[in-house]
Amino acid sequence: MNFLARQERVRRALLERELEALLITHLPNARYLTGFTGSAGMALVTPEATYLIVDSRYLHQARAHVAAHVFPAEDTLERAVSDLLRRERLRRVGFEAERMSVARYEVFVSELGETVTWVPTRGVVEDVRLVKDAEEQNAIRRAVELVAEAFSEILIEIRPGVRERDLAVELEYRLRRAGAERLAFETIVASGERAALPHGVASEKRIGYNEFVVIDVGAVVGGYCSDMTRTVYVGTPDVRAREVYQTVLEAQLRCEREMRAGMSARAIDALTRDPITARGYGEFYGHATGHGIGLEVHEAPRLSRHNDAVVPAGAVVTVEPGIYLPEWGGVRIEDVVIVRESGGEILTPTPKELLVI
């Protein structure tokens, strides 16, 4: 990973904002800039250097592996940061407004008083993270392929009488055995009426006959996430079930076919929302078309009707339209896609035609 190039882009953002430093408290952002994989630490970027502040638990690891000057915390991380700011005589310091707690902010104000002016910032590192380089794309690709393989293996386990939770456990076991570092999020297995819950995590419910089963799962490989949803039907689908499924599928395929770098997130969202609305299901499709994916399972850009931001080439996003009918069930189909100038490059290899079990 080219950490120095990433740091340089953040430094340019500091100059634009007339900041002497940026304090990074969000660990995924610290990892993106320095390579630090621990669970506690902060980074500080100045025009001249990048520092990683860690306690004794991570000192050896950081000195051996990160692309930053390591500053040890002998007491608390907050006190170490304060000492570093004093040493470097930094006065105008940006902080991640959406990531720093009020309690931590109050500690810094108490430590440094009026010697430091704290300037709230939003999205400085996230804007740099928006475009994934080749290494990042390959890591996401590996995570996607791991999920696809595990999903194909558990299809034989889907049948009436199986608990949603047992199906999720089997899927998670296969992912870990195949090399996943961890799950990207809590696995969703939602059947029957519960399939109308967009985030219906696996429950004690047993899969019934003649109902949809929505399975949404993600894995982390090399620090990067994947996210895939497939909906299968157990039994014999009736006309309504086939119509709902086909509506979602056609909307998803259209989006992946017509999306382009340079389109707004709102315009990409419309590629799935307009056809679903035209079929009369618009009120049952409440969430966004998709979201960025990388070191976090949900990151920029958000493919939403409320987002006018332009989606650049190299962004990696999910495309996941759905229809959710209360007291009946629901359908969602989700792929991971790299946004290209020529369209969407679909990473998810799993077939999407209605699978009847």
SVG drawing of the C-alpha trace seen along z (x, -y; Angstrom):
<svg xmlns="http://www.w3.org/2000/svg" viewBox="-50 -30 60 60">
<polyline fill="none" stroke="black" stroke-width="0.4" points="0.0,0.0 1.3,-3.5 0.8,-5.0 3.1,-8.0 0.9,-9.0 -2.2,-8.8 -0.6,-10.9 0.4,-13.5 -3.2,-13.8 -4.3,-14.5 -1.6,-17.1 -2.9,-19.0 -6.3,-19.0 -4.7,-20.5 -3.3,-23.4 -6.7,-24.0 -8.3,-24.2 -5.4,-26.3 -4.8,-23.6 -1.4,-22.9 -2.4,-19.3 -5.2,-16.7 -5.9,-14.4 -7.3,-11.1 -9.3,-9.1 -11.2,-6.8 -9.2,-3.6 -10.0,-2.6 -8.7,-6.0 -5.5,-5.5 -5.1,-2.1 -5.6,-3.6 -2.9,-6.2 -0.3,-4.2 -1.1,-0.4 -1.8,-0.2 -4.1,2.7 -4.4,2.4 -7.6,1.7 -6.4,-1.5 -4.4,-4.4 -4.6,-7.8 -2.7,-9.4 -1.6,-12.9 -0.8,-14.3 1.2,-17.6 2.6,-19.2 6.0,-17.7 5.3,-14.3 2.7,-11.6 2.7,-10.3 1.0,-7.2 0.2,-7.4 -0.1,-4.0 0.3,-2.6 2.7,0.2 0.5,3.0 1.1,1.9 4.5,0.3 6.6,3.1 4.0,3.9 3.8,0.2 7.5,-0.3 7.9,2.8 5.0,2.3 3.6,-1.2 4.4,-4.0 4.6,-6.7 6.7,-8.1 5.6,-6.2 4.9,-8.3 4.5,-6.2 1.8,-6.9 3.2,-6.4 -0.1,-7.4 -3.3,-7.9 -3.5,-8.3 -5.1,-11.8 -2.2,-12.9 0.4,-11.6 -1.4,-13.5 -1.4,-16.6 2.3,-16.2 3.0,-15.8 1.0,-18.9 3.0,-20.9 6.3,-19.6 5.5,-20.4 4.0,-23.8 0.8,-23.1 -1.9,-25.6 -4.6,-25.1 -5.6,-21.4 -8.4,-19.7 -10.3,-16.8 -12.8,-14.3 -16.0,-15.8 -18.1,-12.7 -15.6,-10.4 -14.5,-12.1 -16.6,-11.8 -17.5,-14.8 -15.7,-13.2 -12.5,-12.9 -12.8,-16.4 -13.3,-17.7 -10.1,-16.0 -8.1,-17.7 -9.6,-21.1 -8.7,-20.5 -5.2,-19.4 -4.3,-22.2 -6.6,-25.0 -6.5,-27.9 -3.1,-27.0 -4.8,-24.9 -7.7,-25.9 -9.7,-22.8 -11.3,-22.9 -14.0,-20.3 -13.6,-18.6 -15.7,-16.1 -14.6,-13.5 -11.0,-14.5 -9.6,-11.0 -12.8,-9.4 -12.6,-11.5 -9.1,-10.1 -10.4,-6.5 -13.2,-7.0 -11.1,-5.7 -9.6,-2.2 -6.3,-1.4 -5.5,1.9 -4.3,3.6 -7.5,2.5 -9.7,3.7 -7.9,7.1 -8.4,7.5 -12.1,6.8 -12.3,9.2 -10.8,12.0 -13.3,11.3 -16.1,11.4 -15.0,14.7 -14.7,16.2 -18.3,15.4 -19.5,16.6 -17.8,20.0 -19.2,20.4 -22.7,19.5 -22.6,22.1 -21.6,24.7 -24.5,24.1 -27.3,24.2 -27.8,27.9 -28.5,26.9 -31.5,24.7 -34.7,26.6 -37.9,26.5 -37.4,26.9 -33.8,25.5 -33.4,22.7 -32.2,19.4 -29.6,19.2 -28.2,22.7 -27.9,21.7 -26.0,18.5 -23.7,20.4 -22.9,22.9 -22.2,20.2 -19.9,18.3 -18.0,21.5 -17.2,22.1 -16.1,18.5 -13.7,18.7 -12.4,22.1 -11.7,20.8 -9.6,17.9 -11.9,15.0 -10.3,12.8 -13.8,12.1 -17.3,11.4 -17.9,8.0 -21.2,7.7 -23.8,9.9 -25.1,12.4 -28.7,11.8 -30.9,14.9 -34.5,13.8 -37.3,16.2 -41.0,15.9 -42.5,12.7 -39.2,11.9 -37.7,11.4 -39.6,8.1 -37.1,6.9 -34.1,5.4 -31.8,6.1 -33.4,9.2 -30.5,10.9 -30.8,14.7 -33.3,15.8 -34.7,19.0 -37.4,19.1 -37.4,22.2 -37.6,22.0 -41.0,22.8 -42.4,24.1 -43.4,21.7 -41.4,18.7 -38.4,16.5 -35.1,16.7 -32.9,13.6 -29.2,14.3 -26.9,11.3 -23.3,12.0 -19.9,10.5 -16.3,11.4 -13.1,9.5 -9.9,10.5 -6.7,8.4 -8.7,5.9 -11.2,5.3 -14.9,6.2 -17.3,7.9 -21.1,7.9 -23.5,10.1 -27.2,10.8 -29.1,13.5 -32.7,14.5 -33.8,18.1 -37.3,19.6 -38.2,22.7 -41.1,24.5 -43.1,23.5 -43.2,19.7 -46.5,18.3 -47.1,15.5 -46.6,12.8 -43.3,14.2 -41.9,14.5 -43.1,10.9 -41.5,9.4 -38.2,11.3 -38.1,10.4 -38.7,6.7 -35.8,6.5 -33.5,8.5 -34.3,6.3 -33.7,3.1 -30.4,4.5 -29.2,5.6 -30.2,2.2 -28.1,0.3 -25.0,2.5 -25.4,2.1 -26.0,-1.7 -24.0,-3.1 -20.9,-5.1 -18.1,-7.0 -19.1,-10.7 -22.8,-10.1 -24.2,-11.4 -25.1,-9.0 -28.7,-10.2 -28.7,-9.3 -27.3,-5.8 -29.9,-5.3 -32.6,-6.2 -31.5,-3.3 -33.0,-0.9 -35.6,-3.0 -37.5,-4.2 -38.3,-0.7 -39.3,0.6 -41.6,-2.4 -43.0,-2.0 -44.1,1.5 -46.0,0.2 -43.5,1.2 -41.8,-2.1 -43.2,-2.5 -41.7,0.9 -38.2,0.0 -37.0,-2.3 -33.3,-2.1 -30.5,-3.4 -29.4,-1.5 -26.0,-0.8 -23.0,-2.1 -19.2,-2.2 -17.3,0.8 -13.6,1.1 -12.0,1.1 -15.5,0.6 -18.6,2.4 -20.4,-0.9 -18.4,-3.9 -18.6,-6.6 -20.2,-6.9 -23.8,-6.3 -25.9,-5.6 -28.9,-7.5 -31.6,-9.7 -30.5,-12.2 -26.8,-12.4 -25.8,-14.6 -22.1,-13.8 -20.4,-12.5 -19.2,-8.9 -15.6,-8.6 -13.9,-5.9 -12.4,-3.4 -15.0,-3.6 -16.2,-0.2 -19.9,0.0 -22.7,2.4 -25.8,2.5 -28.6,3.9 -32.2,3.0 -35.0,4.7 -38.8,4.9 -40.2,5.6 -43.9,6.4 -45.1,6.4 -46.6,9.7 -45.6,11.4 -41.8,11.3 -39.2,9.6 -36.4,9.9 -33.0,8.3 -30.2,9.0 -26.7,7.5 -23.4,7.5 -20.1,5.6 -19.2,3.5 -16.2,1.4 -17.4,-1.8 -15.6,-2.3 -15.8,-4.9 -17.3,-2.2 -19.8,-1.0 -19.9,1.3 -17.4,4.2 -19.3,6.8 -17.1,8.7 -19.7,11.0 -19.8,14.2 -22.8,15.9 -25.8,16.4 -28.8,14.2 -31.7,15.9 -34.4,17.1 -33.1,20.2 -36.0,22.5 -35.2,25.1"/>
</svg>
